Amino acid sequence: MKLYLGVVALIIISAGCSQQEKKVKNYVPRVLVKNEVFNDFPKNASDSISIVKIYEGGKDGYLNVKFRDTTVSIQTEKSETAKAASEFASAQFTNNQKTCLLVQLADSSGLIPRPFLIAVNDGKLEVISLYRPSSGKNDRKFSTGMNKVGATGYLVNNDFFITNVTSKVYLLKRQHPDERIQGQFLLLSPDKQTIIFAVKDYLYQVCYRTNEDLNEPIAPNSPHDIASIYKWITDNYSYRKNKNGVTFLRYNDDNRIVDMRQPR
């Protein structure tokens, strides 16, 4: 009798494990539509996405994403035999109702970070790829994954800007169409619409809302290290609006001194 009960218990445990294993769903990422918004308001509380921290064997741990009671796994390659990924290095909600999540895979060490959006749309979950082909020779240097830009939003691999709260995704206009912006993020304009990059001898500036851009030369006497150039720019440049009302940084005239520092 004891042996019989033991066998039954093992069967129940095994069935329970099988049920847990089944609660993983693979999603094939779709292509982003230009200026798409991911700000769905759930009809049910269960339609929100949740983040689970996983610790194993004394490691730092990783993140799992769950929708209802199912773990989200992303099919990163088109091949059906390709391994799906469910471990994330970072995850950040981009709206208050937690129906849009910006994630980055945990297995991209040494490679260009692989970010995705996981979003709920009318009670259904979908995964959106945040990838644009690029032939830039310094892509690895300037593709740093998801970076928060104050309270305004998230800059993703110098190619996308996602607004916080409203979860609208903008494709940033590139300096050269075939390569992502080959520069380091420097500043965001006071109206929070123009992103400024230090790109070799220029300040490449792009307004993500209107797609207007400007290459403002960096004066020859400027410092070369990024730590010093910020103060130098604040002393020698000022924000000005063009005829369309778009704000850009422009070099000050010799006879015109403008303090562009914003009050805290």
C-alpha angles and dihedrals in degrees: 000000000000090000090051092050090048091054091048091050091051091050091051092048091047091049090049091052090049090052090052091049091051092055093082120097126195118220125197109217117238128213118269119249114225114271092357121175124220105187105122118169109219120235090205131036089234090065092076121101121241133203122218124195113220124199121190131176097344093302124140089259135226139237131260123196121217132194109197102319097332129096114231118233124184124217097218097185130048093233113101090222094054116114117254121226127223100160117094131190094205139007129184130179113230097195135044097242091057097235096123124055129183110210139178124205118248095218100065097097110154092006134090106283116260110221126181138177118234108197141171118227118183093334095314128104124228136173122223124201117230097201134120121179113251136180097192112141091218097044093122092053096049100034100086100158122235117359125179115230104204113284092319103081149282130301110210120199091324087285107083137038119201118194118227118241094007095053095213115160120215126192105223116230107246125228086228118022097226098051137049116247107294097210146080122265108250114165146353116222119249091255088054093234107096120068116204123205129188102230113177105282096357144064100229107204127188129179103216093202098054102021091232114145140187136196107211112187117237108232115251093241093060122118117258102218117085094229092061099036093067094063091040091055093048088055098045107031135057136194116253133173122233125220090279093054095253115143120231135168112249131184113256120246114246091251096044122076116186125178106219096179112124120227113252 
